[in-house]
Amino acid sequence: MPSRGWVVFLGLLLMRDDASAHVVPLVYHGRPLPEVIEDIQPFTRRRIIIDAAAAEFQYSGIVKQEDVDAWIRDLPAIYPVTVIDCHAARYRIDLPACTDPALIVIRSRLNLYQNSLRSALR
C-alpha cells in the first residue's frame, strides 16, 4: 500500500498520493526577490537576471509553477521594476546585456528616477 507523505523538490512541495503527485504553489513570506527568481528559474525557458537595485526587494506571495512567465511579466505591478524581454529587437540595441534573446532582465526603476532627479537638481 503506497504511503502518503510530503517531499520538497527544487523549492516545490509535492504531495504523494498513490500514483499521482500534485504540485503545490510556492509560497513566500518576505524572501529576497533573487531567491524567488532562483526558485522559479527551472520553470521557464528564459534565463532571468536581476539588477542589484531590484535585488533589494522582498517578495511575499504565491508563485504557481505553471504561471511563472505571467508572474514575471506582472512584476511591474508589484514593484517599481521594468521587465525587459531581450527577445524584442529594440532592447538588444539599447541594453548591452541583451545580446542573448533568451534573456529576461529585471531592472529597478528607482535607480532611473534617482539618477534623473540628481541630473535635474544639478
Secondary structure as GFF3:
##gff-version 3
##sequence-region A 1 122
A	DSSP	beta_strand	5	9	.	.	.	ID=ss1
A	DSSP	beta_strand	12	17	.	.	.	ID=ss2
A	DSSP	beta_strand	20	24	.	.	.	ID=ss3
A	DSSP	beta_strand	26	32	.	.	.	ID=ss4
A	DSSP	alpha_helix	33	40	.	.	.	ID=ss5
A	DSSP	three_ten_helix	41	43	.	.	.	ID=ss6
A	DSSP	beta_strand	47	50	.	.	.	ID=ss7
A	DSSP	three_ten_helix	54	56	.	.	.	ID=ss8
A	DSSP	beta_strand	58	63	.	.	.	ID=ss9
A	DSSP	three_ten_helix	65	67	.	.	.	ID=ss10
A	DSSP	alpha_helix	68	73	.	.	.	ID=ss11
A	DSSP	alpha_helix	75	78	.	.	.	ID=ss12
A	DSSP	beta_strand	81	85	.	.	.	ID=ss13
A	DSSP	alpha_helix	89	94	.	.	.	ID=ss14
A	DSSP	three_ten_helix	96	99	.	.	.	ID=ss15
A	DSSP	beta_strand	103	108	.	.	.	ID=ss16
A	DSSP	alpha_helix	109	121	.	.	.	ID=ss17
###
